[in-house]
């Protein structure tokens, strides 16, 4: 089963990559961009037997730094 994990920085955590993207967009002449926050998308191909709790444990132990990052799990519909 295809599963996506979206990892984003928590509010209040500085995002230097997002700032660099924002600056580059302005340098390329794009206006109207107020802020940029960069994150990660991790795609997993899992067996049906892998539980939601197992996926959450993967996120908490490895895929996301829960001190500064949030994560959201999205499983593909069967």
C-alpha positions in Angstrom: 0.0 0.0 0.0 1.3 3.4 -1.0 1.7 5.7 2.0 2.9 9.3 2.1 4.3 11.0 5.1 4.4 14.8 5.0 7.0 16.4 7.3 6.8 20.1 8.0 8.5 22.4 10.5 6.4 23.4 13.5 5.2 27.0 13.7 7.8 29.3 15.3 10.8 27.2 14.0 13.1 29.1 11.7 13.2 27.8 8.1 16.4 28.9 6.4 15.6 26.8 3.3 12.2 28.4 3.0 13.8 31.9 3.4 16.3 31.0 0.6 13.5 29.9 -1.7 11.6 33.1 -1.0 14.6 35.2 -1.7 15.3 33.4 -4.9 11.7 33.7 -6.1 11.9 37.5 -5.5 15.2 37.6 -7.4 13.6 35.9 -10.3 10.9 38.6 -10.4 8.0 36.7 -8.8 5.9 39.0 -6.6 3.1 38.3 -4.2 4.9 35.5 -2.3 4.5 36.4 1.4 6.3 33.4 2.9 7.7 30.0 2.1 8.0 27.0 4.3 9.9 24.0 3.0 9.2 20.4 4.1 9.6 16.8 3.1 7.4 14.2 1.4 8.4 10.6 2.1 6.6 7.9 0.0 6.5 4.4 1.4 5.4 1.2 -0.3 4.1 -0.9 2.6 2.4 -4.3 3.0 -1.2 -4.2 3.9 -0.4 -5.8 7.3 1.6 -2.6 8.4 -0.6 -0.9 11.0 -1.2 2.8 11.4 0.5 2.6 14.8 3.6 1.1 13.1 3.7 3.9 10.6 3.4 6.5 13.3 6.2 4.8 15.2 8.4 5.0 12.1 7.7 8.7 11.9 8.4 9.3 15.6 11.6 7.2 15.7 13.1 8.1 12.3 11.2 10.0 9.7 10.5 13.2 11.6 12.3 15.1 14.4 9.2 15.6 16.6 11.0 18.3 18.6 10.8 20.7 15.6 8.7 18.9 13.0 5.1 17.8 12.6 4.1 14.9 10.4 0.9 13.8 8.6 0.3 10.3 7.3 -1.8 9.7 4.2 -2.6 6.1 3.2 -3.8 5.5 -0.4 -7.3 4.2 -0.6 -7.5 0.5 -1.2 
